[in-house]
Amino acid sequence: MRCVISERKQLSRMDAAVSLGKMKGFIGHSQLAAIGKVCYSEERQFMYAKLVELANIVETMPKTYETDGQDDPDVYLHYFLGGMNWHITERDMMPEQLQAFGRADLGYGGELGYISIVEITKAGAEIDLHWQKKPLSQCAD
């Protein structure tokens, strides 16, 4: 089964699986199960393309300390759970994705710092599949 994205590149289920491997540690088990179901549905074309897109973002986004000193770094990933939001500006420089840097807002105002991706995904936070990169100043607390 193949899908076509805007560049007319053919993607297969294998492309989606490779992309998921690159995103290991960024998606929690519950959301991963839901994504797996979508990959076998009529919406699989969207999901294959989305997974390839997200893997590219994860591979190319800044690593720890690469945005140090920037007044308004870009937010590459967004996680949410209820009224809580995490805006990720840097990923872990280590091969295993354990933490990231960004702003966490648990409903009481945002604060910059290190965010445990492992902890927030275990708690049920989901990665925003429709997020578009934007400066941190444009992300509401």
A tleap script that builds the chain and sets N, CA, C and O, in Angstrom:
source leaprc.protein.ff14SB
mol = sequence {
  NMET ARG CYS VAL ILE SER GLU ARG LYS GLN
  LEU SER ARG MET ASP ALA ALA VAL SER LEU
  GLY LYS MET LYS GLY PHE ILE GLY HIE SER
  GLN LEU ALA ALA ILE GLY LYS VAL CYS TYR
  SER GLU GLU ARG GLN PHE MET TYR ALA LYS
  LEU VAL GLU LEU ALA ASN ILE VAL GLU THR
  MET PRO LYS THR TYR GLU THR ASP GLY GLN
  ASP ASP PRO ASP VAL TYR LEU HIE TYR PHE
  LEU GLY GLY MET ASN TRP HIE ILE THR GLU
  ARG ASP MET MET PRO GLU GLN LEU GLN ALA
  PHE GLY ARG ALA ASP LEU GLY TYR GLY GLY
  GLU LEU GLY TYR ILE SER ILE VAL GLU ILE
  THR LYS ALA GLY ALA GLU ILE ASP LEU HIE
  TRP GLN LYS LYS PRO LEU SER GLN CYS ALA
  CASP
}
set mol.1.N position { 0.840 -1.173 0.000 }
set mol.1.CA position { 0.000 0.000 0.000 }
set mol.1.C position { 0.881 1.230 0.000 }
set mol.1.O position { 1.842 1.312 0.764 }
set mol.2.N position { 0.563 2.176 -0.842 }
set mol.2.CA position { 1.379 3.363 -0.984 }
set mol.2.C position { 0.520 4.603 -0.869 }
set mol.2.O position { -0.687 4.569 -1.110 }
set mol.3.N position { 1.164 5.707 -0.493 }
set mol.3.CA position { 0.457 6.979 -0.475 }
set mol.3.C position { 1.301 8.019 -1.194 }
set mol.3.O position { 2.490 7.818 -1.440 }
set mol.4.N position { 0.675 9.114 -1.520 }
set mol.4.CA position { 1.353 10.176 -2.236 }
set mol.4.C position { 1.284 11.435 -1.380 }
set mol.4.O position { 0.201 11.836 -0.953 }
set mol.5.N position { 2.437 12.063 -1.126 }
set mol.5.CA position { 2.432 13.336 -0.429 }
set mol.5.C position { 2.603 14.442 -1.449 }
set mol.5.O position { 2.755 14.173 -2.641 }
set mol.6.N position { 2.581 15.674 -0.995 }
set mol.6.CA position { 2.537 16.808 -1.908 }
set mol.6.C position { 3.676 16.802 -2.933 }
set mol.6.O position { 3.498 17.303 -4.043 }
set mol.7.N position { 4.827 16.252 -2.590 }
set mol.7.CA position { 5.938 16.212 -3.539 }
set mol.7.C position { 5.804 15.050 -4.515 }
set mol.7.O position { 6.692 14.829 -5.340 }
set mol.8.N position { 4.711 14.311 -4.432 }
set mol.8.CA position { 4.446 13.160 -5.301 }
set mol.8.C position { 5.414 12.013 -5.068 }
set mol.8.O position { 5.585 11.157 -5.936 }
set mol.9.N position { 6.047 11.988 -3.907 }
set mol.9.CA position { 6.922 10.884 -3.562 }
set mol.9.C position { 6.069 9.764 -3.006 }
set mol.9.O position { 5.228 9.997 -2.139 }
set mol.10.N position { 6.269 8.573 -3.486 }
set mol.10.CA position { 5.532 7.414 -3.010 }
set mol.10.C position { 6.091 6.964 -1.662 }
set mol.10.O position { 7.299 6.791 -1.499 }
set mol.11.N position { 5.200 6.782 -0.715 }
set mol.11.CA position { 5.587 6.302 0.608 }
set mol.11.C position { 4.911 4.972 0.872 }
set mol.11.O position { 3.774 4.743 0.462 }
set mol.12.N position { 5.618 4.111 1.554 }
set mol.12.CA position { 5.071 2.798 1.881 }
set mol.12.C position { 4.918 2.662 3.393 }
set mol.12.O position { 5.326 3.538 4.155 }
set mol.13.N position { 4.335 1.571 3.801 }
set mol.13.CA position { 4.228 1.268 5.225 }
set mol.13.C position { 5.628 1.147 5.837 }
set mol.13.O position { 5.827 1.467 7.008 }
set mol.14.N position { 6.578 0.692 5.051 }
set mol.14.CA position { 7.964 0.581 5.523 }
set mol.14.C position { 8.546 1.968 5.793 }
set mol.14.O position { 9.257 2.149 6.781 }
set mol.15.N position { 8.259 2.950 4.934 }
set mol.15.CA position { 8.714 4.327 5.179 }
set mol.15.C position { 8.175 4.831 6.510 }
set mol.15.O position { 8.897 5.468 7.277 }
set mol.16.N position { 6.909 4.544 6.783 }
set mol.16.CA position { 6.289 4.960 8.044 }
set mol.16.C position { 6.963 4.255 9.219 }
set mol.16.O position { 7.201 4.879 10.253 }
set mol.17.N position { 7.272 2.971 9.077 }
set mol.17.CA position { 7.916 2.217 10.153 }
set mol.17.C position { 9.321 2.750 10.433 }
set mol.17.O position { 9.716 2.873 11.592 }
set mol.18.N position { 10.067 3.063 9.390 }
set mol.18.CA position { 11.408 3.631 9.564 }
set mol.18.C position { 11.316 4.978 10.282 }
set mol.18.O position { 12.119 5.279 11.165 }
set mol.19.N position { 10.332 5.775 9.893 }
set mol.19.CA position { 10.132 7.077 10.531 }
set mol.19.C position { 9.775 6.928 11.999 }
set mol.19.O position { 10.263 7.685 12.838 }
set mol.20.N position { 8.932 5.963 12.314 }
set mol.20.CA position { 8.595 5.707 13.721 }
set mol.20.C position { 9.832 5.327 14.520 }
set mol.20.O position { 9.980 5.730 15.674 }
set mol.21.N position { 10.715 4.555 13.911 }
set mol.21.CA position { 11.962 4.182 14.583 }
set mol.21.C position { 12.814 5.397 14.914 }
set mol.21.O position { 13.458 5.443 15.962 }
set mol.22.N position { 12.816 6.381 14.023 }
set mol.22.CA position { 13.575 7.614 14.252 }
set mol.22.C position { 12.945 8.465 15.349 }
set mol.22.O position { 13.612 9.311 15.945 }
set mol.23.N position { 11.673 8.244 15.612 }
set mol.23.CA position { 10.948 9.033 16.602 }
set mol.23.C position { 10.829 8.315 17.940 }
set mol.23.O position { 10.104 8.762 18.829 }
set mol.24.N position { 11.535 7.216 18.078 }
set mol.24.CA position { 11.467 6.454 19.318 }
set mol.24.C position { 11.755 7.377 20.496 }
set mol.24.O position { 12.740 8.115 20.491 }
set mol.25.N position { 10.914 7.330 21.473 }
set mol.25.CA position { 11.075 8.173 22.638 }
set mol.25.C position { 10.285 9.465 22.575 }
set mol.25.O position { 10.168 10.164 23.582 }
set mol.26.N position { 9.740 9.800 21.413 }
set mol.26.CA position { 8.972 11.035 21.278 }
set mol.26.C position { 7.469 10.802 21.329 }
set mol.26.O position { 6.701 11.751 21.489 }
set mol.27.N position { 7.041 9.554 21.195 }
set mol.27.CA position { 5.608 9.249 21.175 }
set mol.27.C position { 5.313 8.216 22.252 }
set mol.27.O position { 5.986 7.189 22.344 }
set mol.28.N position { 4.303 8.496 23.064 }
set mol.28.CA position { 3.915 7.585 24.129 }
set mol.28.C position { 3.203 6.350 23.602 }
set mol.28.O position { 2.760 6.323 22.454 }
set mol.29.N position { 3.096 5.338 24.436 }
set mol.29.CA position { 2.513 4.059 24.037 }
set mol.29.C position { 1.053 4.171 23.573 }
set mol.29.O position { 0.668 3.553 22.580 }
set mol.30.N position { 0.256 4.945 24.280 }
set mol.30.CA position { -1.157 5.082 23.902 }
set mol.30.C position { -1.312 5.729 22.533 }
set mol.30.O position { -2.080 5.261 21.693 }
set mol.31.N position { -0.566 6.818 22.321 }
set mol.31.CA position { -0.656 7.495 21.029 }
set mol.31.C position { -0.067 6.617 19.929 }
set mol.31.O position { -0.573 6.608 18.807 }
set mol.32.N position { 0.978 5.894 20.235 }
set mol.32.CA position { 1.586 4.983 19.269 }
set mol.32.C position { 0.592 3.906 18.839 }
set mol.32.O position { 0.535 3.555 17.660 }
set mol.33.N position { -0.182 3.386 19.771 }
set mol.33.CA position { -1.206 2.388 19.446 }
set mol.33.C position { -2.266 2.984 18.528 }
set mol.33.O position { -2.706 2.334 17.579 }
set mol.34.N position { -2.675 4.210 18.805 }
set mol.34.CA position { -3.673 4.872 17.959 }
set mol.34.C position { -3.120 5.125 16.556 }
set mol.34.O position { -3.828 4.943 15.565 }
set mol.35.N position { -1.865 5.542 16.475 }
set mol.35.CA position { -1.232 5.772 15.180 }
set mol.35.C position { -1.168 4.464 14.397 }
set mol.35.O position { -1.414 4.440 13.192 }
set mol.36.N position { -0.835 3.376 15.092 }
set mol.36.CA position { -0.786 2.076 14.427 }
set mol.36.C position { -2.117 1.694 13.812 }
set mol.36.O position { -2.162 1.151 12.709 }
set mol.37.N position { -3.207 1.976 14.525 }
set mol.37.CA position { -4.539 1.679 13.984 }
set mol.37.C position { -4.843 2.525 12.766 }
set mol.37.O position { -5.426 2.039 11.797 }
set mol.38.N position { -4.451 3.788 12.809 }
set mol.38.CA position { -4.704 4.676 11.668 }
set mol.38.C position { -3.914 4.214 10.442 }
set mol.38.O position { -4.376 4.357 9.310 }
set mol.39.N position { -2.728 3.662 10.673 }
set mol.39.CA position { -1.906 3.187 9.549 }
set mol.39.C position { -2.545 2.004 8.817 }
set mol.39.O position { -2.107 1.647 7.724 }
set mol.40.N position { -3.565 1.399 9.403 }
set mol.40.CA position { -4.284 0.303 8.748 }
set mol.40.C position { -5.687 0.730 8.318 }
set mol.40.O position { -6.496 -0.104 7.913 }
set mol.41.N position { -5.969 2.022 8.406 }
set mol.41.CA position { -7.298 2.524 8.054 }
set mol.41.C position { -7.256 3.263 6.726 }
set mol.41.O position { -6.218 3.328 6.067 }
set mol.42.N position { -8.386 3.810 6.350 }
set mol.42.CA position { -8.442 4.593 5.116 }
set mol.42.C position { -7.672 5.904 5.237 }
set mol.42.O position { -7.409 6.558 4.228 }
set mol.43.N position { -7.308 6.296 6.454 }
set mol.43.CA position { -6.526 7.516 6.681 }
set mol.43.C position { -5.025 7.248 6.683 }
set mol.43.O position { -4.248 8.137 7.033 }
set mol.44.N position { -4.603 6.060 6.304 }
set mol.44.CA position { -3.186 5.696 6.352 }
set mol.44.C position { -2.316 6.610 5.508 }
set mol.44.O position { -1.164 6.857 5.863 }
set mol.45.N position { -2.835 7.114 4.404 }
set mol.45.CA position { -2.035 7.988 3.545 }
set mol.45.C position { -1.593 9.238 4.300 }
set mol.45.O position { -0.433 9.642 4.221 }
set mol.46.N position { -2.519 9.843 5.027 }
set mol.46.CA position { -2.181 11.004 5.843 }
set mol.46.C position { -1.133 10.628 6.886 }
set mol.46.O position { -0.155 11.352 7.074 }
set mol.47.N position { -1.330 9.507 7.559 }
set mol.47.CA position { -0.450 9.131 8.661 }
set mol.47.C position { 0.958 8.800 8.174 }
set mol.47.O position { 1.930 9.183 8.825 }
set mol.48.N position { 1.092 8.108 7.061 }
set mol.48.CA position { 2.432 7.821 6.529 }
set mol.48.C position { 3.187 9.123 6.302 }
set mol.48.O position { 4.334 9.266 6.727 }
set mol.49.N position { 2.543 10.064 5.636 }
set mol.49.CA position { 3.183 11.350 5.337 }
set mol.49.C position { 3.505 12.110 6.619 }
set mol.49.O position { 4.571 12.717 6.724 }
set mol.50.N position { 2.601 12.085 7.591 }
set mol.50.CA position { 2.813 12.791 8.859 }
set mol.50.C position { 3.990 12.199 9.624 }
set mol.50.O position { 4.784 12.938 10.206 }
set mol.51.N position { 4.110 10.885 9.629 }
set mol.51.CA position { 5.222 10.249 10.339 }
set mol.51.C position { 6.565 10.586 9.698 }
set mol.51.O position { 7.544 10.834 10.402 }
set mol.52.N position { 6.613 10.598 8.387 }
set mol.52.CA position { 7.845 10.969 7.684 }
set mol.52.C position { 8.185 12.437 7.991 }
set mol.52.O position { 9.346 12.769 8.229 }
set mol.53.N position { 7.182 13.300 7.985 }
set mol.53.CA position { 7.379 14.718 8.289 }
set mol.53.C position { 7.909 14.904 9.717 }
set mol.53.O position { 8.870 15.644 9.928 }
set mol.54.N position { 7.291 14.242 10.688 }
set mol.54.CA position { 7.725 14.364 12.083 }
set mol.54.C position { 9.136 13.828 12.290 }
set mol.54.O position { 9.917 14.416 13.038 }
set mol.55.N position { 9.468 12.726 11.640 }
set mol.55.CA position { 10.819 12.166 11.766 }
set mol.55.C position { 11.847 13.150 11.221 }
set mol.55.O position { 12.931 13.294 11.787 }
set mol.56.N position { 11.515 13.824 10.132 }
set mol.56.CA position { 12.421 14.821 9.569 }
set mol.56.C position { 12.605 15.991 10.533 }
set mol.56.O position { 13.719 16.491 10.693 }
set mol.57.N position { 11.530 16.427 11.172 }
set mol.57.CA position { 11.620 17.509 12.149 }
set mol.57.C position { 12.529 17.094 13.304 }
set mol.57.O position { 13.414 17.850 13.705 }
set mol.58.N position { 12.313 15.902 13.832 }
set mol.58.CA position { 13.105 15.412 14.964 }
set mol.58.C position { 14.583 15.307 14.584 }
set mol.58.O position { 15.452 15.666 15.378 }
set mol.59.N position { 14.870 14.822 13.383 }
set mol.59.CA position { 16.263 14.658 12.960 }
set mol.59.C position { 16.967 15.994 12.760 }
set mol.59.O position { 18.174 16.087 12.984 }
set mol.60.N position { 16.248 17.021 12.347 }
set mol.60.CA position { 16.885 18.289 11.988 }
set mol.60.C position { 16.752 19.383 13.041 }
set mol.60.O position { 17.399 20.424 12.918 }
set mol.61.N position { 15.942 19.183 14.062 }
set mol.61.CA position { 15.770 20.225 15.076 }
set mol.61.C position { 17.032 20.358 15.924 }
set mol.61.O position { 17.833 19.427 16.004 }
set mol.62.N position { 17.206 21.515 16.554 }
set mol.62.CA position { 18.409 21.722 17.364 }
set mol.62.C position { 18.513 20.729 18.520 }
set mol.62.O position { 17.516 20.278 19.085 }
set mol.63.N position { 19.766 20.411 18.843 }
set mol.63.CA position { 20.047 19.549 19.989 }
set mol.63.C position { 20.348 20.434 21.198 }
set mol.63.O position { 20.442 21.655 21.078 }
set mol.64.N position { 20.497 19.810 22.348 }
set mol.64.CA position { 20.750 20.521 23.600 }
set mol.64.C position { 21.841 21.573 23.434 }
set mol.64.O position { 22.917 21.294 22.905 }
set mol.65.N position { 21.549 22.772 23.890 }
set mol.65.CA position { 22.420 23.953 23.912 }
set mol.65.C position { 22.573 24.649 22.561 }
set mol.65.O position { 23.226 25.692 22.504 }
set mol.66.N position { 22.014 24.135 21.487 }
set mol.66.CA position { 22.198 24.772 20.180 }
set mol.66.C position { 21.399 26.061 20.022 }
set mol.66.O position { 21.696 26.855 19.129 }
set mol.67.N position { 20.391 26.291 20.867 }
set mol.67.CA position { 19.666 27.562 20.799 }
set mol.67.C position { 20.023 28.467 21.972 }
set mol.67.O position { 19.391 29.502 22.185 }
set mol.68.N position { 21.041 28.068 22.731 }
set mol.68.CA position { 21.467 28.852 23.891 }
set mol.68.C position { 21.798 30.275 23.454 }
set mol.68.O position { 22.569 30.482 22.516 }
set mol.69.N position { 21.214 31.247 24.135 }
set mol.69.CA position { 21.469 32.641 23.824 }
set mol.69.C position { 20.478 33.258 22.848 }
set mol.69.O position { 20.471 34.476 22.670 }
set mol.70.N position { 19.653 32.455 22.220 }
set mol.70.CA position { 18.642 33.002 21.311 }
set mol.70.C position { 17.515 33.608 22.136 }
set mol.70.O position { 17.044 33.007 23.102 }
set mol.71.N position { 17.091 34.797 21.745 }
set mol.71.CA position { 16.008 35.469 22.468 }
set mol.71.C position { 14.660 34.795 22.246 }
set mol.71.O position { 13.839 34.734 23.162 }
set mol.72.N position { 14.427 34.295 21.051 }
set mol.72.CA position { 13.120 33.743 20.707 }
set mol.72.C position { 13.289 32.490 19.828 }
set mol.72.O position { 13.028 32.532 18.626 }
set mol.73.N position { 13.727 31.381 20.438 }
set mol.73.CA position { 13.959 30.170 19.632 }
set mol.73.C position { 12.660 29.610 19.054 }
set mol.73.O position { 11.569 29.865 19.566 }
set mol.74.N position { 12.806 28.851 17.989 }
set mol.74.CA position { 11.658 28.199 17.372 }
set mol.74.C position { 11.222 26.996 18.193 }
set mol.74.O position { 12.044 26.301 18.791 }
set mol.75.N position { 9.918 26.763 18.210 }
set mol.75.CA position { 9.334 25.589 18.854 }
set mol.75.C position { 9.053 24.578 17.748 }
set mol.75.O position { 8.290 24.852 16.822 }
set mol.76.N position { 9.675 23.414 17.855 }
set mol.76.CA position { 9.562 22.388 16.824 }
set mol.76.C position { 8.487 21.356 17.134 }
set mol.76.O position { 7.846 20.823 16.228 }
set mol.77.N position { 8.295 21.077 18.421 }
set mol.77.CA position { 7.315 20.071 18.827 }
set mol.77.C position { 6.442 20.628 19.943 }
set mol.77.O position { 6.879 21.450 20.747 }
set mol.78.N position { 5.216 20.165 19.970 }
set mol.78.CA position { 4.266 20.571 21.001 }
set mol.78.C position { 3.607 19.311 21.554 }
set mol.78.O position { 3.137 18.459 20.800 }
set mol.79.N position { 3.580 19.209 22.871 }
set mol.79.CA position { 2.873 18.129 23.563 }
set mol.79.C position { 1.755 18.752 24.371 }
set mol.79.O position { 1.858 19.900 24.805 }
set mol.80.N position { 0.691 18.003 24.573 }
set mol.80.CA position { -0.434 18.506 25.356 }
set mol.80.C position { -1.088 17.382 26.137 }
set mol.80.O position { -1.041 16.215 25.747 }
set mol.81.N position { -1.697 17.763 27.249 }
set mol.81.CA position { -2.469 16.844 28.076 }
set mol.81.C position { -3.395 17.710 28.913 }
set mol.81.O position { -2.941 18.440 29.795 }
set mol.82.N position { -4.678 17.631 28.643 }
set mol.82.CA position { -5.624 18.494 29.334 }
set mol.82.C position { -5.276 19.949 29.089 }
set mol.82.O position { -5.139 20.360 27.936 }
set mol.83.N position { -5.132 20.727 30.126 }
set mol.83.CA position { -4.763 22.131 30.008 }
set mol.83.C position { -3.271 22.380 30.098 }
set mol.83.O position { -2.836 23.524 30.233 }
set mol.84.N position { -2.482 21.314 30.023 }
set mol.84.CA position { -1.027 21.450 30.122 }
set mol.84.C position { -0.406 21.391 28.730 }
set mol.84.O position { -0.875 20.667 27.852 }
set mol.85.N position { 0.663 22.174 28.548 }
set mol.85.CA position { 1.349 22.241 27.253 }
set mol.85.C position { 2.854 22.252 27.456 }
set mol.85.O position { 3.362 22.841 28.410 }
set mol.86.N position { 3.554 21.595 26.552 }
set mol.86.CA position { 5.006 21.590 26.543 }
set mol.86.C position { 5.446 21.984 25.136 }
set mol.86.O position { 5.060 21.341 24.160 }
set mol.87.N position { 6.251 23.037 25.032 }
set mol.87.CA position { 6.754 23.541 23.748 }
set mol.87.C position { 8.248 23.242 23.692 }
set mol.87.O position { 9.025 23.781 24.481 }
set mol.88.N position { 8.641 22.392 22.767 }
set mol.88.CA position { 10.003 21.871 22.708 }
set mol.88.C position { 10.834 22.646 21.679 }
set mol.88.O position { 10.468 22.752 20.508 }
set mol.89.N position { 11.972 23.189 22.158 }
set mol.89.CA position { 12.862 23.951 21.279 }
set mol.89.C position { 14.142 23.193 20.939 }
set mol.89.O position { 14.774 23.466 19.919 }
set mol.90.N position { 14.524 22.242 21.789 }
set mol.90.CA position { 15.733 21.438 21.562 }
set mol.90.C position { 15.473 19.999 21.974 }
set mol.90.O position { 14.729 19.738 22.920 }
set mol.91.N position { 16.085 19.078 21.266 }
set mol.91.CA position { 15.980 17.677 21.651 }
set mol.91.C position { 17.270 17.254 22.335 }
set mol.91.O position { 18.278 17.958 22.281 }
set mol.92.N position { 17.223 16.117 22.967 }
set mol.92.CA position { 18.375 15.569 23.676 }
set mol.92.C position { 19.504 15.289 22.691 }
set mol.92.O position { 19.264 14.823 21.578 }
set mol.93.N position { 20.730 15.575 23.104 }
set mol.93.CA position { 21.872 15.288 22.237 }
set mol.93.C position { 22.291 13.821 22.316 }
set mol.93.O position { 23.072 13.353 21.488 }
set mol.94.N position { 21.778 13.102 23.302 }
set mol.94.CA position { 22.113 11.692 23.467 }
set mol.94.C position { 21.296 10.848 22.482 }
set mol.94.O position { 20.207 11.257 22.079 }
set mol.95.N position { 21.801 9.691 22.097 }
set mol.95.CA position { 21.060 8.841 21.160 }
set mol.95.C position { 19.665 8.456 21.669 }
set mol.95.O position { 18.713 8.404 20.890 }
set mol.96.N position { 19.547 8.188 22.961 }
set mol.96.CA position { 18.234 7.873 23.530 }
set mol.96.C position { 17.551 9.181 23.894 }
set mol.96.O position { 18.141 10.033 24.558 }
set mol.97.N position { 16.318 9.336 23.464 }
set mol.97.CA position { 15.579 10.554 23.766 }
set mol.97.C position { 15.009 10.459 25.170 }
set mol.97.O position { 14.031 9.747 25.400 }
set mol.98.N position { 15.614 11.172 26.108 }
set mol.98.CA position { 15.152 11.153 27.487 }
set mol.98.C position { 14.562 12.493 27.906 }
set mol.98.O position { 13.564 12.548 28.624 }
set mol.99.N position { 15.185 13.557 27.452 }
set mol.99.CA position { 14.716 14.879 27.844 }
set mol.99.C position { 14.823 15.833 26.667 }
set mol.99.O position { 15.404 15.509 25.632 }
set mol.100.N position { 14.256 17.001 26.847 }
set mol.100.CA position { 14.308 18.051 25.843 }
set mol.100.C position { 14.334 19.375 26.587 }
set mol.100.O position { 14.210 19.411 27.811 }
set mol.101.N position { 14.493 20.451 25.852 }
set mol.101.CA position { 14.452 21.775 26.458 }
set mol.101.C position { 13.322 22.551 25.826 }
set mol.101.O position { 13.075 22.452 24.624 }
set mol.102.N position { 12.643 23.318 26.643 }
set mol.102.CA position { 11.555 24.133 26.143 }
set mol.102.C position { 10.792 24.760 27.285 }
set mol.102.O position { 11.314 24.934 28.386 }
set mol.103.N position { 9.545 25.098 27.003 }
set mol.103.CA position { 8.704 25.715 28.026 }
set mol.103.C position { 7.589 24.756 28.417 }
set mol.103.O position { 6.882 24.218 27.564 }
set mol.104.N position { 7.449 24.556 29.702 }
set mol.104.CA position { 6.378 23.726 30.244 }
set mol.104.C position { 5.358 24.644 30.896 }
set mol.104.O position { 5.713 25.532 31.672 }
set mol.105.N position { 4.096 24.427 30.577 }
set mol.105.CA position { 3.012 25.180 31.200 }
set mol.105.C position { 2.018 24.162 31.743 }
set mol.105.O position { 1.286 23.522 30.989 }
set mol.106.N position { 2.006 24.025 33.055 }
set mol.106.CA position { 1.125 23.062 33.700 }
set mol.106.C position { -0.200 23.695 34.115 }
set mol.106.O position { -0.935 23.161 34.945 }
set mol.107.N position { -0.482 24.848 33.512 }
set mol.107.CA position { -1.731 25.532 33.791 }
set mol.107.C position { -1.585 26.729 34.702 }
set mol.107.O position { -2.568 27.398 35.022 }
set mol.108.N position { -0.350 27.005 35.125 }
set mol.108.CA position { -0.098 28.115 36.049 }
set mol.108.C position { 0.889 29.114 35.469 }
set mol.108.O position { 1.478 29.898 36.213 }
set mol.109.N position { 1.080 29.103 34.167 }
set mol.109.CA position { 2.081 29.948 33.531 }
set mol.109.C position { 3.280 29.124 33.134 }
set mol.109.O position { 3.652 28.179 33.830 }
set mol.110.N position { 3.883 29.475 32.025 }
set mol.110.CA position { 4.985 28.687 31.491 }
set mol.110.C position { 6.322 28.982 32.159 }
set mol.110.O position { 6.549 30.063 32.701 }
set mol.111.N position { 7.201 27.979 32.100 }
set mol.111.CA position { 8.541 28.105 32.649 }
set mol.111.C position { 9.515 27.357 31.754 }
set mol.111.O position { 9.262 26.215 31.370 }
set mol.112.N position { 10.635 28.003 31.421 }
set mol.112.CA position { 11.662 27.357 30.607 }
set mol.112.C position { 12.455 26.369 31.445 }
set mol.112.O position { 12.687 26.589 32.634 }
set mol.113.N position { 12.870 25.277 30.811 }
set mol.113.CA position { 13.701 24.303 31.504 }
set mol.113.C position { 13.753 22.989 30.759 }
set mol.113.O position { 13.252 22.861 29.642 }
set mol.114.N position { 14.371 22.020 31.402 }
set mol.114.CA position { 14.464 20.689 30.822 }
set mol.114.C position { 13.181 19.929 31.100 }
set mol.114.O position { 12.614 20.005 32.190 }
set mol.115.N position { 12.741 19.204 30.102 }
set mol.115.CA position { 11.480 18.471 30.160 }
set mol.115.C position { 11.784 17.003 29.903 }
set mol.115.O position { 12.440 16.663 28.918 }
set mol.116.N position { 11.313 16.143 30.777 }
set mol.116.CA position { 11.479 14.706 30.578 }
set mol.116.C position { 10.396 14.224 29.622 }
set mol.116.O position { 9.223 14.139 29.985 }
set mol.117.N position { 10.799 13.913 28.412 }
set mol.117.CA position { 9.860 13.391 27.426 }
set mol.117.C position { 9.300 12.049 27.907 }
set mol.117.O position { 8.123 11.750 27.703 }
set mol.118.N position { 10.142 11.259 28.538 }
set mol.118.CA position { 9.725 9.965 29.072 }
set mol.118.C position { 8.581 10.157 30.068 }
set mol.118.O position { 7.568 9.461 29.988 }
set mol.119.N position { 8.732 11.082 30.994 }
set mol.119.CA position { 7.715 11.297 32.024 }
set mol.119.C position { 6.410 11.827 31.448 }
set mol.119.O position { 5.336 11.348 31.811 }
set mol.120.N position { 6.489 12.806 30.557 }
set mol.120.CA position { 5.233 13.379 30.064 }
set mol.120.C position { 4.476 12.412 29.162 }
set mol.120.O position { 3.245 12.395 29.175 }
set mol.121.N position { 5.195 11.605 28.378 }
set mol.121.CA position { 4.480 10.636 27.539 }
set mol.121.C position { 3.919 9.488 28.378 }
set mol.121.O position { 2.845 8.971 28.071 }
set mol.122.N position { 4.625 9.088 29.420 }
set mol.122.CA position { 4.086 8.059 30.326 }
set mol.122.C position { 2.834 8.555 31.035 }
set mol.122.O position { 1.937 7.772 31.347 }
set mol.123.N position { 2.778 9.860 31.287 }
set mol.123.CA position { 1.611 10.454 31.944 }
set mol.123.C position { 0.439 10.630 30.976 }
set mol.123.O position { -0.667 10.976 31.392 }
set mol.124.N position { 0.682 10.393 29.690 }
set mol.124.CA position { -0.393 10.481 28.707 }
set mol.124.C position { -0.340 11.674 27.778 }
set mol.124.O position { -1.231 11.840 26.945 }
set mol.125.N position { 0.698 12.522 27.897 }
set mol.125.CA position { 0.823 13.661 26.979 }
set mol.125.C position { 1.012 13.147 25.554 }
set mol.125.O position { 1.702 12.154 25.320 }
set mol.126.N position { 0.393 13.835 24.621 }
set mol.126.CA position { 0.477 13.448 23.210 }
set mol.126.C position { 1.223 14.496 22.417 }
set mol.126.O position { 1.149 15.690 22.708 }
set mol.127.N position { 1.938 14.035 21.414 }
set mol.127.CA position { 2.592 14.954 20.496 }
set mol.127.C position { 1.522 15.502 19.551 }
set mol.127.O position { 0.663 14.759 19.076 }
set mol.128.N position { 1.579 16.770 19.292 }
set mol.128.CA position { 0.614 17.453 18.437 }
set mol.128.C position { 0.965 17.166 16.975 }
set mol.128.O position { 1.968 17.668 16.467 }
set mol.129.N position { 0.157 16.374 16.312 }
set mol.129.CA position { 0.424 15.983 14.924 }
set mol.129.C position { 0.206 17.121 13.939 }
set mol.129.O position { 0.628 17.028 12.787 }
set mol.130.N position { -0.440 18.182 14.369 }
set mol.130.CA position { -0.732 19.300 13.463 }
set mol.130.C position { 0.097 20.544 13.773 }
set mol.130.O position { -0.168 21.612 13.222 }
set mol.131.N position { 1.080 20.421 14.634 }
set mol.131.CA position { 1.903 21.558 15.036 }
set mol.131.C position { 2.737 22.065 13.871 }
set mol.131.O position { 3.279 21.278 13.094 }
set mol.132.N position { 2.835 23.368 13.756 }
set mol.132.CA position { 3.700 24.014 12.774 }
set mol.132.C position { 4.742 24.827 13.537 }
set mol.132.O position { 4.406 25.561 14.467 }
set mol.133.N position { 5.996 24.694 13.143 }
set mol.133.CA position { 7.086 25.408 13.809 }
set mol.133.C position { 6.783 26.904 13.866 }
set mol.133.O position { 6.342 27.506 12.886 }
set mol.134.N position { 7.034 27.490 15.048 }
set mol.134.CA position { 6.850 28.924 15.224 }
set mol.134.C position { 7.721 29.387 16.374 }
set mol.134.O position { 8.144 28.570 17.191 }
set mol.135.N position { 7.999 30.683 16.456 }
set mol.135.CA position { 8.802 31.202 17.558 }
set mol.135.C position { 8.102 30.987 18.906 }
set mol.135.O position { 6.874 30.995 18.986 }
set mol.136.N position { 8.889 30.798 19.942 }
set mol.136.CA position { 8.352 30.563 21.279 }
set mol.136.C position { 7.433 31.697 21.725 }
set mol.136.O position { 6.445 31.463 22.420 }
set mol.137.N position { 7.757 32.916 21.327 }
set mol.137.CA position { 6.930 34.066 21.729 }
set mol.137.C position { 5.512 33.990 21.176 }
set mol.137.O position { 4.618 34.659 21.695 }
set mol.138.N position { 5.286 33.198 20.141 }
set mol.138.CA position { 3.967 33.054 19.550 }
set mol.138.C position { 3.170 31.895 20.136 }
set mol.138.O position { 2.049 31.624 19.707 }
set mol.139.N position { 3.748 31.220 21.107 }
set mol.139.CA position { 3.070 30.094 21.752 }
set mol.139.C position { 2.463 30.592 23.045 }
set mol.139.O position { 3.172 31.022 23.955 }
set mol.140.N position { 1.160 30.531 23.118 }
set mol.140.CA position { 0.455 31.020 24.301 }
set mol.140.C position { 0.764 30.170 25.507 }
set mol.140.O position { 0.888 28.950 25.400 }
set mol.141.N position { 0.889 30.807 26.652 }
set mol.141.CA position { 1.046 30.071 27.918 }
set mol.141.C position { -0.273 29.520 28.334 }
set mol.141.O position { -0.370 28.866 29.372 }
savepdb mol mol.pdb
quit
